[in-house]
Amino acid sequence: MYIYLKDINKYLDKVVILKGWVFNFRSSGSIYFIQFRDGSGQIQGVVSKKEVNQITWENCQKLTIESSIVMTGRVYEEKRSPAGYEMAVEKLEIINLAEEYPIAKKDHGVDFLMEYRHLWLRSSRQSAILKIRDEIIWAIRSFMRQNNFTLTDSPILTPTSCEGTTTLFKTDYFSEPAYLSQSGQLYSEAAIFALGRVYDFGPTFRAEKSKTRRHLTEFWMMDAEAAFVEHEENMKIQENLISYVVEQVLQNRQEELKILERDIKPLEKIKSPFNKITYDRAIKLLNKKGIKAKWGDDFGADEETIISKSYDNPVFIEKFPAEIKAFYMKPDPNDKRLVLGSDLIATEGYGEIIGGSQRIDDLKTLEQKLKEYKLQRKDFEWYLDLRRYGSVPHSGFGLGIERTVAWICGLDHIRETIPFPRTINRLRP
């Protein structure tokens, strides 16, 4: 019977078939110890010369790192093994005998490993990161469904910008200029008038010439929009979402967190309610810490790191100056200089993981903002229609998947959070 290693505890003392790859092996002369993986788990296969036929033994002698094989044998409990089980191999077949593997056991530089990203993914560390990424994504989807959000799909090709014209990737669309999407937000706003609460999930693009450990030119976003939700409730939804995601990872990915040597104590402290400070208070905090920040400055990685390390829980920075935020954010009725927006800053210096706001729901205010930001009205007539026909108070936010993965995994650089990262100096593999 062919099985996956994740289910192996159901087959104790039974003969099963495993299909996968050799990631290491050694021999004591009459016994081969084969470290085997199939994508769902790992196990050691033990091959005794006196217990197998000549063909199987000769196949063992041919083995190379990353060869693909089929092992048939009896599963037994072995408490000394990291997996808790081993296989007494009765038959071993080679599917493909791998050439000399370029990623040896010795240390390699990051540039070398990124050139071989397609092979580096096979390492236990990189596999663990991708499994945690998968857990995060499914936790997000589960939370959104539980909270009455419907998945919608926003276009990747757009006629104009959402977050500012300086970071757009331009392309040709049948002789008409088009751009790779910076966010699905505006289209999600349109969908709330049909579905109430919606979210989209897909790749977004920013042509930022940034080389920081927090930036990619292509990354994945979850954009959420909700009708009849205002600023405070918008932050509460984000708080509950992040709490749920962290809880699910801690519950379901302990093995992967151990592989990454992630200290989970900071994650175990992530509980509602989160901290909340105004932009004004954040400026004062930075000044107190010796950072010369002034009113009207946007916060970068250094400022976010200092703010985040002042709290054990994630912290919302809210009510930013309108001049440094997007055109669609609703002005604070108590101070028109500010907007009802927030950034959620992760703990341990990982910076912003969510940006959100209450959106402008008044037609005249939105028209005025388009003028202030020098945006072409003709490109936004459809967006203005949303304020003409049944406008309501509404809010939304965008969560960056890669930054969230980096934070939860405790990674030093965002490039490890996605299978094939795109940065300003890397388009391959």
N, C-alpha and C positions, 0 to 999 in steps of 0.2 A: 504494500500500500504506500503510495506516494503522499508525503505529508510536508507541511511547513514546520520549521523549528519552533515557531511561537506556540504550536499546539502539542509539543512533544511530551509534555507532562501527562497527556492522556494515553500515551502509548508505552508506558513503563513495562519492561519485560516482553515487548512485542517486537517482531521483525518489521521494519519499515524501510522505505526508500527515500533518500534525501538527494536533492539536486541543487548544486551551487558551485562555490569556488573555494580553492585552497588559498588561505592567506598566510599560512606558515606550516612547516612540518619539520620533524627531526626523526632520526633513526638511532636505535640502540644496537643495531645489527640484525636481530631477529624480530624486532618489533618496530613498526612505524606509528608515529603519533602525528595525526593530521589535524590541523586547526582549520575548521570548515565554517563557512557562513552561507546563508541562502537569502539574505536581505531581511528576514524576519527574526533571525537569531544566530547564535554561534554554538558550536559543539566541538568536542574533540573526538575524532574517530581513531580507534586503536586497532591496528592491523597486525595480527600475529602470523608469522610465516608458516607455522605448523598448522594453523587453522584455516588457511585459504589456499585456493588453487594457484598454479604457477602463473597464470595470466594476471591475476589480481596482484600477486607479489611483484611481477615485472612492471606492472603499471605504477605501483608505488615507487619503484626505483627510478621511473622516468619523470616523476612529478616535478613541476616547477611552480613558483609562486604565481598565483592568479590563474592557474589552469582550471578549467571547468570540468566537473566530474559528477558522476552519479555513485552514491554509496548506498549499499544495502546491508543492513545489520540489525542486531538486537540492541534496544535502548535499555540502559540500566542506570540506577541512581549512583551518583558519585559525589559525595558531599565536598570533597576536596577540589572539585572542578568549579570554576566560576559560574558555569551554567547550572550546576547541580546534577547534570546528567552526562553520560558519555555513550558512545556507540561501539559495540564490538563488531567491527566490520567483517562481513562474510564475502562481499563482492565489491570491487571498485572498477568502474569504467571511466575512461577518459573521453570527454566530449571534444575538448580542444586543449592541446598542449601549448601553454603560453610561452611566448618568447621571453628573453631576459627582461624582467620588469624594471622600467626606468626609475621608479620610485623605490629605492632600496631602504634598508632600515636606518641608514645614516641620516643625520639632519640635513635638510635642504632649506635654502632661502625661500622667502615668500614668492619672489618673482619666478623662481623655478617651479614651485608648486602651482602657481596660477597658470603657467604655460601648460602644465599637465593637469589642469583642473578636472578634466574628464576622467582622469584616473585617480586623482586625489580624493574624489568623492567616495571612493571605496574604503577609505580609512575609517576606523571605528569612531574617531572624533567627528569627522564630517558627516557620517551617517547618523550619529546621535543628534547633531544639530538639525539635520533635515527631518528627523522624526519628531523633534520638539516643534519645529516649524509647522509640521502637519498637525500636531496636537493643538497648537495655537489657532490655526485656521479653522479647524473643526469646532473648537470651543467658541470662536467668534460666531460661526454660522449657527451653532446650537443656541447661543444666547439670543441672537437676533430673532430667530424663529420663536423662541419662548416669549419674547417681548413684542410680538406682533409686527415685526418688520418683514417685508416681502422682498426677496432678492430680485433686482432688476439689473439689466445690463446697459451700461453707457457706452457710447461710441469712443473708439480710440482716435479716429480721425476727426478733427474739429476745424471749423472755419476761423476761430479766434481763440484768445487766451481766456483763462479763468483766474490765474494767479499772478499775471504780469507778463508783459511782452518780451522781457529781456531773457527769459529762460525757455523759449520755445524752440523745438526742433521743427524746422520747416521742410515740407515736402511738396511735390507736385501732384495735384489731383485732377487729372485730365485737363491740363493747362490752366487750372485754377489753384492758387496757393492754399495749402492746408497745413495743419499742424498736428503733431502727436500730442495726445491729451495730457494736460497737467493734473487734471482731476475730473471725476465724473459728477461733481457736485451739482452744477447747474442743471444737468439733465435729470438728476435724481430729484431735484426740487420740482420739476415738472410732473414727476410720477406720483408725488405725494397727494396731488389733487385727484388722483384716481384710486390710490391704494392706502392713503393715510400715513403709513410709515414704510419706508423703503431703505434698502442698502444696495450698493453695488460693490463688486470685488474684481479688481483687475490691474493690469500694468499701467503705470503712469510714467511720465517722462519730464525731466527738468534738465535743460542744457546749462547747468551750473558748472563753471570751471573751478570746481572745488576739489581739493585733495585731502579733505579731512577724513577721519575714521568713521564719520557719521553719514557720508554722502555717497549716493549712487546716481547715475544718470537715468537708469531704468529701475523702477522699484514698484512694489505692489501696495495698493491702498485699499482700505475698506472705507467707503464714504457712506454715511448714514444721514437721512433726512426724515424729519417727523413733523406732521401738521399738528397745530395746537400745542406745541411744546415751546416753552420760553427758556430764557437763559439759565435759570437755576435748575430747572428740570433737565435741561440738556447736559449740564455737568453731572447730575446725579446718574443719568443713564451711562455716561462714560465711566464713572466711578464703579458702578455695578458691573459693567462689562469687564474692566481690567481686573477687578477682584475675582470674577468668575474664571477668567482665562488663567490667571496665576494659580488658582485653586485646582483647576483641571490638570495643569502641567504637573503640579506637585503630587497630585493623586495618581496620575497615569504614566509619568515618565521619570520615575525615580532612578531607574537603571541608566537612562541616558544622561541624567544630571550627574550621576556618579562618574560616568565615563569622562564628562567634561570637567570633573572636579569642581563643580559649582557649589559654593557655599550657599546652602538654601535658607539659612537663618534670616537673611534680609528679606527673602521672598515670603517666608512664613509670617512676617509682620505686615504684609500687604492686606489690610482690612479696611472696610468702610467705617467711618467717614475719612476721606482724604483731607489733607491740608488745603487751605485756600487763602491766597493773598492777592491784594490788588497790585497793579503795575507800579503805582506810587510807592507802596510798601516794599516791593522788590527792589526799586531803585535805592531806597534807604538801606535795605539789607546789604546790597552790593557796596554802597559807600562805606558802610560800617566794616565790611570785610577788606577795605582798601582798594576797591575797584572804582575808577573814576567814571561812573555811569551818570548820565544826565537825562532829564526828562526829554522824551522824543527819540532816544536811542533804542534801536532794536537789540534784542539779546542774541548773542552767538553762543557757541559751544562753551566757551570759558565761563560766561555769566550763568548759563544754565547749570553747569557743573557745580558752581559755588552755591547756587540756590538749592539744588537737589540735595547736596550733602549737608544742608542745614536741617533736613527732615528725615525721619525714618520711613514715612509713607510718601507716595507720590504727592505732588503739590500742584494745584491749579494756580496759574497766574492769570488774573482776569482784568478786564476793563483797560485795555491798551489804548494808546493814542490812535485816533482814527487814521492819522497820516501815515502810519507804518503798517496798516492792515488793509485787507482787500475791500474793494468798493461795495460789496454786497452786505457787509456787516452792519447791523442795526445800531444807530447812535444811542448812547446811554441817555435816557430822558432826563436824568439828573445832572448831566454834564455832557454837552454836545461835542466836546473835544474828544470824548472817549467812545468806544464801541462795546457792545455787550458780547464780547468774545473772550476766549480763554485758550491757553496752552496748558496741556497736562505734561508735567515734567517728571520723568521716572526717577527712581532712587539711584544711589551709588554713582552719580555723575553721568548717567546715560542720556540726559537731555530730553527734548520734546519728543513724545510719542504720539500725541493727539493734538490737533488744532481744531477748534470749533467756535461757533458763534450762533447767536440768533440772527436770522436774516432780515433784511429790510422787506417789509410787507406792504409798504405804502408806495403807490405809483409815482407820485411827485418827488418823493425823497430819492427814489431809485434813479429817476431821470436826472436829478440834480447831481447825483454821485457819478453818473456816466460822464457828465460834463466836467466835473472836477478832476476825474482821472483821465480825461482826454481819450475816452473810448468811443469807437464808432457806433453811433446809435443803431445804424442799420444791421449791425451784427448781433444786436441784442433785442430786436423788436419782439422776437418770439419769447424771450425772457421777460420782457415788460408785459406781455400778454398775461403772464401768470398773476400779475398784480391787477389786471383789468377784469378778470373773470373769476370771481370767488376767492380773492386773496384772504389769507388767514395768518395769524402769528405762526411762525415755524422756525425751527432750528436744525442744526446739523453739525457733523464733525467728520474729520478724516483721520484714520488711524494708519500709521506706517507700519507695515508688517515687519520689514527688515529691522527697524529700530527696536521694535518690541521683541523680536527674536534675539537680537544682540543683548538686550537688557536681561531677559529671562535666562538666557544661556550664560551670561557673564562673559561675553566675548570682547576682545580688545578692538576688533575692527569689523565693520559692517560687511566686508567682502565675503565673510564666511557664512553669512546668513541666507544666501540665495545660491542655487546650484551653479549658475553661470553669471557672475557679477559683471555689470557694465559700468565702467568708470571713464574719466576723460582720457585715460591712456590705455584702455583695454576694451577691445571689441572681439577678441578671440580668446579661447575657443568658443 
